[in-house]
Amino acid sequence: MQTRSSLRAIATLAFFACLSYCTSIDAADNWNRFHGGGGNGDAGKGMIPSQWSDSDYSWKRDIGSRDVGSPIIIDGKVYYLAYRAEKRQMSLESLDLANGNLRWSRPFPQTEYHLHNRNTFASGTPSADEKNIFVAYAEPEHTFLKCFDHDGNELWSRDFGSWLSQHGFGTSPRIHGDSILLFNSQQAEQLRPDQTPGISRLISVDRYTGQTQWETTLTATRSCYGMPAIHQSEQGTQVINANTGDGMFALDLKTGKKLWNLEVFEKRVCSTPLIHGDIAIGTSGSGGGGNHLVAVRIPTRPGQQPEQLYRIDRGAPYVPTPSIRGNRMFMVDDKGIASCVNVETGESVWMERIGGRQGYGASPILIGDKLLVISLGGEAKVLRASDQFELLGEMDLGGPVGASPAYANGCLLLRVENELRCIGGQSI
């Protein structure tokens, strides 16, 4: 008669055998920017276990840095930013996805400054394609955007001047065609007498040279952090983003000209805008509450005006970016309310309080038929990604988590305290 432990071992081996086979066929090959290649936090037909233990990791690597910047995966390689406090250095680092071995590390000086207690100096997520990796970071006197090749050679570097924010830096660059987009949103409210208001702008540079293509000044109120989104319409390619002062807004990709805006946000915008068809979705809030999610109909022809489609106040996230698959949007708010809504109407499908130590900062991601959410205190919960709420499993990861997970090539990457961990992959 088989024991419970032997049955569990057989089930685990069967799961990972299926994981290695299925994900090699169906899962996305790359998770090459914040919130995944498609920008909607959906890894496609991958697989993760409903529960796992410490022995199930394919590899762990102590990277000596607890940061909120997320890792990315492209062509079997991992990239992330790390800050070394003892050296006062920022580093772009690369690992081999198969085994976690360090490929290279490229350090550069970093001046320390005041941060929000949940922020870290390495707060941005790299963006990459088959040619280059782009990273952004800041300090009081400098705002850097750098380009590297996949061997770690720095190809160009830009400095866009001083950075002002009471919370610190936190945005990430966006690649689109020959352009690299950087949302440079700065503080102009709640300043000390000795501080000068920052200048907020969205910047586009040539990906090959780093030369400025355009800069568009935005309304500076509170520093906001969302990564630019892209929408194609009869008006051409629109760069869509969100902040407190302008609300949801769009710029022309070629010229930087403001095409439209709709002032729909009352507080700071930390999450990245989502695009679903001709709908743009963003969230706003504060540590004290008052969070709201707003969906805006994107103008798709000349003369058309943007319009607010719906607003969600209960269960709306402030920091975590929701995930979208089909016409369903899955999200978790900062205090631990998970929900699923119809992305086209805003109607609730389900809403449940799932708790979570210290609340939530990392964004949830969809992997196969599952939704993974991880609290700031390191409690991972796996939910069924369906029209019925179902908690499949939960576990304590043993350390704080501020970075969003990444998934590609059958591998789930988790940044837990000072470690980067991998579960799944061909080595299982």
Residue pairs with C-beta under 8 A, 6 or more apart in sequence:
2 10
12 49
12 56
15 47
15 49
16 56
16 424
16 428
18 47
19 47
19 48
19 49
19 410
19 424
19 428
20 410
20 424
20 425
20 426
20 428
22 45
22 46
22 47
22 410
23 45
23 46
23 47
23 409
23 410
23 424
24 409
24 410
24 426
26 44
26 45
26 46
27 43
27 44
27 45
27 46
27 47
27 407
27 408
27 409
27 410
28 36
28 37
28 43
28 44
28 46
28 407
28 408
29 75
29 408
29 409
30 37
30 73
30 74
30 75
30 408
31 37
31 43
31 72
31 73
31 74
31 406
31 407
31 408
32 72
32 73
32 74
32 127
32 128
32 129
33 39
33 72
33 125
33 126
33 127
33 128
33 172
33 174
33 175
33 227
34 70
34 72
34 125
34 127
34 172
34 227
34 272
34 404
35 41
35 227
35 272
35 321
35 323
35 363
35 365
35 404
36 42
36 43
36 365
36 406
36 407
39 229
39 272
39 274
39 275
40 274
40 276
40 323
40 324
40 325
41 321
41 322
41 323
41 324
41 363
41 364
41 365
41 366
42 323
42 324
42 325
42 365
42 366
43 365
43 366
43 367
43 368
43 407
43 408
44 368
45 368
46 367
46 368
46 407
46 410
47 367
47 368
47 410
47 424
48 367
48 368
48 370
48 372
48 382
48 407
48 412
48 423
48 424
49 56
49 382
49 393
49 423
50 370
50 382
50 392
50 393
51 382
51 392
51 393
51 394
51 395
52 395
52 423
53 395
54 398
56 423
57 421
57 422
57 423
58 100
58 411
58 422
58 423
58 424
58 425
58 427
58 428
59 99
59 100
59 421
59 422
59 427
60 100
60 419
60 420
60 421
60 422
61 95
61 100
61 102
61 419
61 420
61 421
62 418
62 419
63 80
63 82
63 93
63 418
63 419
63 420
64 82
64 84
64 418
65 82
65 83
65 84
65 122
65 418
66 120
66 400
66 402
66 417
66 418
67 80
67 81
67 82
67 83
67 120
67 121
67 122
67 123
67 402
67 403
67 415
68 118
68 119
68 120
68 122
68 123
68 170
68 361
68 402
68 403
69 80
69 81
69 120
69 122
69 123
69 124
69 125
69 126
69 172
69 403
70 80
70 125
70 403
70 404
70 405
70 406
70 415
71 78
71 79
71 80
71 125
71 403
71 406
71 413
71 415
71 420
72 78
72 79
72 80
72 125
72 126
72 127
72 128
72 406
73 97
73 406
73 407
73 408
73 409
73 411
73 413
74 128
74 129
74 130
74 408
75 130
75 150
76 96
76 97
76 98
76 409
77 94
77 95
77 96
77 97
77 103
77 150
78 94
78 95
78 96
78 97
78 100
78 413
78 420
79 92
79 93
79 94
79 126
79 128
79 133
80 92
80 93
80 122
80 125
80 126
80 415
80 420
81 90
81 91
81 92
81 93
81 122
81 123
81 124
81 125
81 126
81 135
81 137
82 90
82 91
82 93
82 122
83 89
83 90
83 91
83 110
83 120
83 121
83 122
84 90
84 91
84 107
85 112
87 107
88 109
88 110
88 111
88 112
89 107
89 108
89 109
89 110
90 107
90 108
90 109
90 110
90 121
90 122
90 137
91 105
91 106
91 107
91 108
91 122
92 105
92 106
92 126
92 133
92 135
92 146
92 148
92 152
93 102
93 104
93 105
93 106
94 102
94 103
94 104
94 105
94 150
94 152
95 101
95 102
95 103
95 420
96 103
97 408
97 409
97 411
97 422
97 425
98 425
98 426
98 427
99 427
100 420
100 422
103 152
104 151
104 152
105 152
106 148
106 152
106 154
108 144
108 146
110 121
110 137
110 139
111 139
111 140
111 141
111 142
112 121
112 139
113 139
113 140
113 168
114 166
114 168
115 121
115 167
115 168
116 166
116 167
116 168
118 361
118 376
118 402
119 167
119 168
119 169
119 170
120 168
120 402
121 137
121 168
121 169
122 137
123 137
123 168
123 169
123 170
124 135
124 136
124 137
124 169
124 170
124 171
124 172
124 173
125 172
125 227
125 404
126 133
126 134
126 135
126 172
126 173
127 133
127 134
127 135
127 172
127 173
127 174
127 175
127 180
128 134
128 150
128 175
129 175
131 149
131 150
132 147
132 148
132 149
132 150
132 155
132 207
133 147
133 148
133 149
133 150
134 145
134 146
134 147
134 148
134 173
134 175
134 180
134 207
135 144
135 145
135 146
135 148
135 173
136 143
136 144
136 145
136 146
136 169
136 171
136 172
136 173
136 182
137 144
137 169
138 144
138 163
138 168
138 169
139 163
140 162
140 163
140 164
141 161
141 162
141 163
142 159
142 161
142 162
142 163
143 159
143 160
143 161
143 162
143 163
143 169
143 184
144 157
144 158
144 159
144 160
145 157
145 158
145 160
145 173
145 180
145 182
145 203
145 205
145 210
146 154
146 156
146 157
146 158
147 154
147 155
147 156
147 157
147 180
147 207
147 210
148 154
148 155
149 155
156 209
156 210
157 210
158 205
158 210
160 182
160 184
160 203
162 198
163 169
163 184
163 186
163 198
164 186
164 187
164 191
164 195
164 196
164 197
164 198
164 223
165 186
165 187
165 198
165 223
166 187
166 190
166 223
167 223
170 223
170 225
170 270
171 182
171 183
171 184
171 185
171 225
171 226
171 227
172 227
173 180
173 181
173 182
173 227
174 180
174 181
174 182
174 227
174 228
174 229
174 230
175 181
175 207
176 230
176 237
176 239
176 253
177 207
177 253
178 206
178 207
178 208
179 204
179 205
179 206
179 207
179 213
179 253
180 204
180 205
180 206
180 207
180 210
181 202
181 203
181 204
181 228
181 239
182 202
182 203
182 204
182 205
183 202
183 224
183 225
183 226
183 227
183 228
183 241
184 200
184 201
184 202
184 203
185 200
185 218
185 220
185 223
185 224
185 225
185 243
186 197
186 198
186 199
186 200
186 220
186 223
187 195
187 197
187 198
187 220
187 222
187 223
188 197
188 198
188 200
188 220
188 221
188 222
189 221
189 222
190 222
191 197
197 220
198 220
198 223
199 217
199 220
200 217
200 218
200 219
200 220
200 223
200 243
200 245
201 215
201 216
201 217
201 218
202 215
202 216
202 218
202 228
202 239
202 241
202 251
202 256
203 212
203 214
203 215
204 212
204 213
204 214
204 215
204 239
204 253
204 256
205 211
205 212
205 213
206 212
206 213
213 256
214 255
214 256
215 256
216 251
216 256
216 257
216 258
218 243
218 245
218 246
218 249
219 243
219 244
219 245
219 246
220 245
221 243
221 244
221 245
222 244
222 267
222 268
223 268
224 242
224 243
224 244
224 268
224 269
224 270
225 269
225 270
225 271
226 241
226 242
226 243
226 269
226 270
226 271
226 272
226 273
226 282
226 321
227 272
228 239
228 240
228 241
228 273
229 239
229 240
229 241
229 272
229 273
229 274
229 275
229 280
230 237
230 238
230 239
230 240
230 253
230 275
231 237
231 238
231 240
231 250
231 275
231 278
231 280
231 298
232 238
233 278
233 298
233 299
233 300
233 301
234 300
234 301
234 302
235 252
235 259
235 299
235 300
235 301
235 302
236 252
236 253
236 254
237 252
237 253
237 254
238 250
238 251
238 252
238 253
238 259
238 298
239 250
239 251
239 252
239 253
240 248
240 249
240 250
240 273
240 275
240 280
240 298
241 248
241 249
241 251
241 273
242 248
242 249
242 265
242 269
242 273
242 280
242 282
242 284
243 249
243 265
243 269
244 265
244 266
244 267
244 268
244 269
244 284
245 263
246 261
246 263
247 261
247 262
247 263
247 264
247 265
248 261
248 262
248 264
248 265
248 273
248 280
248 282
248 294
248 296
248 306
249 258
249 260
249 261
249 262
250 258
250 259
250 260
250 261
250 298
250 299
251 257
251 258
251 259
252 259
259 299
260 299
260 305
260 306
261 306
262 296
262 306
262 307
262 308
264 282
264 294
264 296
264 308
264 311
265 282
265 284
265 292
265 294
266 284
266 290
266 292
267 284
267 285
267 286
267 290
267 291
267 292
267 318
268 284
268 285
268 286
268 318
269 282
269 283
269 284
270 283
270 285
270 318
270 319
271 282
271 283
271 317
271 318
271 319
271 320
271 321
271 322
271 363
272 321
273 280
273 281
273 282
274 280
274 281
274 282
274 321
274 322
274 324
274 329
275 281
275 298
276 324
276 327
276 329
276 343
276 344
277 344
278 297
278 298
278 300
279 295
279 296
279 297
279 298
279 309
279 343
279 344
280 295
280 296
280 298
281 293
281 294
281 295
281 296
281 322
281 324
281 329
281 343
282 293
282 294
282 296
283 291
283 292
283 293
283 294
283 316
283 317
283 318
283 321
283 322
284 291
284 292
284 294
284 318
285 291
285 292
285 316
285 317
285 318
285 319
285 334
286 318
287 318
287 334
291 313
291 316
291 317
291 318
291 333
291 334
292 311
292 312
292 313
292 316
293 311
293 312
293 316
293 317
293 322
293 331
294 308
294 310
294 311
294 312
295 308
295 309
295 310
295 311
295 343
295 346
296 306
296 307
296 308
296 309
297 306
297 307
297 308
297 309
298 306
299 305
299 306
309 345
309 346
310 345
310 346
311 346
312 341
312 346
314 337
314 351
315 331
315 333
315 337
315 338
315 339
315 351
316 331
316 333
317 331
317 332
317 333
317 334
317 360
318 333
318 334
319 334
319 360
319 361
320 331
320 332
320 333
320 334
320 360
320 361
320 362
320 363
320 364
320 404
321 363
321 404
322 329
322 330
322 331
322 363
322 364
323 329
323 330
323 331
323 363
323 364
323 365
323 366
323 371
324 330
324 343
325 366
325 385
327 342
327 343
327 344
328 340
328 341
328 342
328 343
328 349
328 385
328 387
329 340
329 341
329 342
329 343
330 338
330 339
330 340
330 364
330 366
330 371
330 383
330 385
331 338
331 339
331 341
331 364
332 338
332 339
332 354
332 356
332 360
332 364
332 373
333 339
333 360
334 359
334 360
334 361
335 359
335 360
336 353
336 354
336 355
336 356
336 359
336 360
336 375
337 351
337 352
337 353
337 354
338 351
338 352
338 353
338 354
338 364
338 371
338 373
338 381
338 383
338 389
339 348
339 349
339 350
339 351
339 352
340 348
340 349
340 350
340 351
340 387
340 389
341 347
341 348
341 349
342 349
349 387
350 387
350 388
350 389
352 389
354 373
354 381
354 383
354 391
355 375
355 379
356 373
356 375
356 376
356 377
356 379
356 381
357 375
357 376
357 377
357 378
357 379
358 375
358 376
358 377
358 400
359 375
359 376
360 373
360 374
360 375
360 376
361 376
361 401
361 402
362 373
362 374
362 375
362 376
362 401
362 402
362 403
362 404
362 405
363 404
364 371
364 372
364 373
365 371
365 372
365 404
365 405
365 406
365 407
366 372
366 385
367 407
367 412
368 385
369 384
369 385
369 386
370 382
370 383
370 384
370 385
370 392
371 382
371 383
371 384
371 385
372 380
372 381
372 382
372 383
372 405
372 412
373 380
373 381
373 383
374 380
374 381
374 397
374 401
374 405
374 414
375 381
375 401
376 400
376 401
376 402
377 400
377 401
378 396
378 397
378 398
378 399
378 400
378 401
378 416
378 417
379 394
379 395
379 396
379 397
380 394
380 395
380 396
380 397
380 401
380 414
381 391
381 393
381 394
382 391
382 392
382 393
382 394
383 389
383 390
383 391
383 392
384 390
384 391
384 392
397 414
397 416
398 416
398 417
399 416
399 417
399 418
399 419
400 416
400 417
401 414
401 415
401 416
401 417
402 415
403 415
405 412
405 413
405 414
406 412
406 413
407 413
409 425
409 426
410 424
410 425
410 426
411 422
411 423
411 424
411 425
412 422
412 423
412 424
413 420
413 421
413 422
414 420
414 421
414 422
414 423
415 421
